[in-house]
Amino acid sequence: MVGLIVCMIGILGAGASSGAAPADTRRSVHSIAADSAVHHFEYVFPDGWIYVFNIDSGHALVDSLPVPTTAGVRGVTLSPPDGMLYISYGGDGAGNGDGSLLQYSLLRDSVGWNVHYTHGIDSHAITPDGTTIFMPSGELTNDGKWYVVSTVDGTEHGVIATGGLNPHNTVVSLDGARVYMGARDVNNVGHDSLYVASAAAHQVVKRAGPFVSGVRPFTINGTETFAFVTLTGFLGFQVANLTTGRVVYTLDLTTMGWTKTGCGNQCATAPSHGISLSPDERELYVIDWPDYVHVFDVSGGPRQAPQQVADIALIPSMNHSESPCLYDCLADGWLQHSRDGRFVYVGDQGDVIDTATRQPVTNLSTLSNTRKMIEIDWNEGVPVFAANARASVGYVR
């Protein structure tokens, strides 16, 4: 099933791009995070690179690390217990071919293992203990499978079979007991559901939906009672009750005075390809491609439909292509809250939004060329937290 290539090549920080200061004028993560304070960093993953920004110091660039992922990054997770980063890259099925999974040690700044699979890969998720990864077979694959991968060596020891098509985005619950799996349903044949599986049994235990279209980025609250889901071709989002499996609210932005941008094949197939729940579960941020992010008050929980409270203009526009980029290069966007809720990061566009003022405070040029990013916090020289769900889940339990 897999061919294993073990690489023990140390990879040191290289010079920064996009006008940033050279590496020898910056302090590395290791030197900054060696003391007893908790330090917060935003990690950004354009193809072939890892860029690290210091959240606590105005998002200054502190590291730029080359990695062998130039075939196209699809997903990133971290195991805080051992500081191992896992980057899925390469093909997401069909015409884009098969994919790979790379283990990278943040403690040693070096590659561990690099496994090449005979199927596609995509936006994966990892259990909190760092032992198991759930890898979708890719949004262009029609087999509906998520592979169960051991982080020891990248080998597969199980498969979760769903009724969905085009396995794409994945979230693991905060306790590691359940896996939430979004089927993109590229061919629009009616498999428009969010699947929930037992992480231990590797079996689907329930599903939510159907939604108006194929599932794209989604997020869940801490108690796993509600999911907020964006859909193919839909400007807005739907809310599903995860206990009953039913869709309970539909927020269509075209009925609120907003119009979908019309530009044929040059437009994002999901104009709301990006959604993020604040850690305190009071606000939800949603992309309106290519120029806005909308904010909804969701503090009423299941008793009240989300209420639109703000509209944030993005400058520059998201209407461009990532560069460098091997495939799937149109900027679609993702959104991610910082763990403390102070900031929201706009993937594929670069803005860092202050959630108190609801205004961008800076723009990270490397983030405009990727939608793969996570926050990783360090303490006494080791990682202690990772926001492994790119859409940012709720933490109220």
Buried (B, 14 or more C-beta within 10 A) or exposed (E): EBEEBEBEEEBEBEEBBEEBEEBEEBEBBBEBBBEEEBBBBBBBBBBBBBBBBBBEEEBBBBBBBEBBBBBBBBBBBBBBEBBBBBBBBBBBBBEBBBBBBBBBBBEEBBBBBBBBBEBBBBBBBBBBEBBBBBBBBBBBBBBBBBBBBEBEEBBBEBBBBBEBBBBBBBBBBBEBEBBBBBBBBBEEEEBBBBBBBBBEEBEBEBBBBBBBBBBBBBBBBBBBBBBBBBBBBBBBBBBBBBEEBEBEBBBEBEEEEBEBBEEEEEBBBBBBBBBBBBBBBBBBBBBBBBBBBBBBBBBEEBEEBBEBEBBBEBEEBBBBEBEEBBBBBBBBBBBBBBBEBBBBBBBBBBBBBEBEEBEBBBBBBBBBBBBBBBBBBBBEBBBBBBBBBBBBBBBEE
